[in-house]
């Protein structure tokens, strides 16, 4: 039997032997398509190549692409675990031609791989084509020679031109074309009929490979124009193919899933390996683990919320199986065993993945039981089969139950959700949030220009440039007048535009009688650099030549902070581990900020080690060297790359001795010694699994240390100590304070005992019960309790209420001796008294506490205690 790993390797090897570049799976977060939540097909990483926006050094490629479908348009979440082939995570095997081979080779490659390399019987395969694709029909029937009885033409849907299961398009406009699909016949024992028939939705004939032939470009009017270089995009689900080759009907029966389901059963204590909840858990560990590997951390928004939903769905299914302790993270190691060889990034990040998942499990466990209890109560009280939208929203808003998790529970009880009501509640919450928001929105400039700016600022701070465009109030203009704010676009500039976390340069643009103050520089429309600021003098027109001068102080300070960030990144790798990956940064003239993946707070000792390591490298004064090389060569050299960043085939590699090698297009120091000094000023958490370090360098670091020294000196003055003795002096003060606090407690206890003796004489007798209600001056809640215990011992059968007042706050304690708790409860008594002083409280039958905020009513409240006892005793 071929394993899933064997099949993956066989596919990539086959196409490599036929001249295809084996391309690694891209991250699950698309690097070049903001319209997609997650990578959901093999062609996503090649989209710009197909559109002609990007050139690669190969014209045919193959890959095994990690894909997720669990949010947005492509959302399989609710079906996962309940069907044979729905998954949140799957692998798509694909081969691609970028204007190289077309239908003939694509079809022949597919048929040869399936029938020769894998040895599938031709009679078990069924082929469909687009009805009008005569070229594909001829290749299949006359060149490949498939049986016409296993061949179907699929036409357009009624009244909808080019809308067909066998016609693919990238969107409403752009590349499109017919496709051929290959199905596998699982046999007569399974219900279903061939594609194109009324029973095609059965499980007998399962699509395993789709060959898309991009041969047209569709314009906005629907006109089809042949593409000058037709291309091929194919996709085949690894899990479906494995099911065929391993002779099982369900994807959940293949080797990879069988192993994960077995472990899921072991960690949850479920012996029934057919249990659907085990399928859910086995599927979800794949998507959650790889999403965390690719930098998506659980959160309450965007992609992070999808991860949280999937994790919580898995936890809920474990809860259904009786597993209330964290268990989900225990499936990471078995997953590494199954997939780590093919995806080394999973091996590298395994420890972090486990910690993130366990942390999320522990967080959700706090509310899962409460939320489930409320949901069960609502279901028990339903007089219909619909769970109200208000309930769905409350579970989401208060207990962190995503709506699809509630839908899971409803499905098991044959119930549905009022999603319209839920949507109304969500919208009402958004409206409240919008109304409460006080944040202003900065104006964002954006324009489309047929121009590029040449950056000349790596080696100089001043250069001449010609004005090629001007923008005012978001609109292109011919000129700017004195006093007007706007953007100036030059054909070339030494100004660095904000990128990679480094802020844009500031400075001036000057010409005869013209002065434009540049407050910021940003990239617009790719490689257009926009100088944003205000024209202080003269008039500036398109075509003018200006002298662009960068502010050298802010440039230098920013460069030092940027170089220190690279040193910090490498130090974090060394001290914390290889799982550390950059998640964001901000570098300006004042400070540096670095966000990175890590699962727990950094200890003081670790921070000290990291800071010392950075400063040791600064003292070594490595030169900062840059090289331009191919992306592949850069990766082979071990250069760190920013997660999710899209790189061209040629990249700029920055070296700081043998300590740091990164891809970076930013501005840096000439040598790391120029940084002088680096001081870490804070470390904090900004999201689950993401930490933030802030720091300062050079003059700012010196100023920070001087300010810290001043704080230490002021503290020394306060405790009347020399700087060298301050620690010992503070320790002595704290020890003395603890002793005084202990003495104070002992004194209070003695006072309570004395007060108890004095108060006992004031008790009255009601039906054989001693009743005492009194106010103690200067007491605290603990003193009240101590006095209460003293009085119970002295009075025997007694009901007692004691009170004290501090400012506007009333503290109360009530006690009932245990021989009386069958008739009267301290909790009921304290509630009655507390209500009269504007408070509430509770406790045990023999002792209860409360607070209030109306001390004026206390005398009347205490006076009511005697009447309350009389009522309870019937006297």
Secondary structure, DSSP 8 states (H G I E B T S, - for coil): ---HHHHHHHHHHHHHHTT-EE-----SS-SS-TT-SS--SGGGGGHHHHTTS---S-SEEEEEEEEE-EETTEE-GGGTTTSSS--SEEEEEEEEESSS--HHHHHHHHHHIIIIIS---GGGEEEEEETT-HHHHHIIIIII---GGGEEEE--BTTBTT-BTTEEESSSSEEEEEEEEEEEE--TTS----TTSTTTTSSSEEEEEEEEEEEEEE-TT--EEEEEEEEEEEEEEHHHHHHHHTT-SSGGGSHHHHHHHHHHHHHHT---TT-HHHHHHHHHHHHHHHHHHTT----SSHHHHHHHHHHHHHHHHHHHTT--S--GGGHHHHHHHHHTTT-HHHHHHHHHHHHHHHHHHHHHHHHHHHHHHHHHHHHHT-SSSEE-HHHHHHHHHHH---HHHHHHHHHHTT-EE-HHHHHHHHHHHHHHHHHH-------------S---EE-TTS-SEEEEEEEEEEETTEEESEE-TT-EEEEEESEES---BBTTB----EEEEETTEEEEEEEEEEETTTEEEEEEEEEES-EETT-EEEEEE-HHHHHHHHHHHHHHHHHHHHHHHHH-TT--EEEEEE-SS-EEEEEE-SS---HHHHHHHHHHHHHHHHHT-BEEEEEEEHHHHHHTT-B--TT----SEEEEEEETTTEEEE--S---SBGGGG--EEEEEEEEEETTEEEEEEEEHHHHHHHHHHHHHHHHHHHHHTT--GGGHHHHHHHHHHHHHHHHHHHHHHHHHHHHHHHHHHHTT-EEETTEEEEEEE-TT--HHHHHHHHHHHHHHHSSEEEEEEEEETTEEEEEEEE-GGGTTT--HHHHHHHHHHHTT-EEEE-SSEEEEEES-GGGHHHHHHHHHHHHHHHHT-
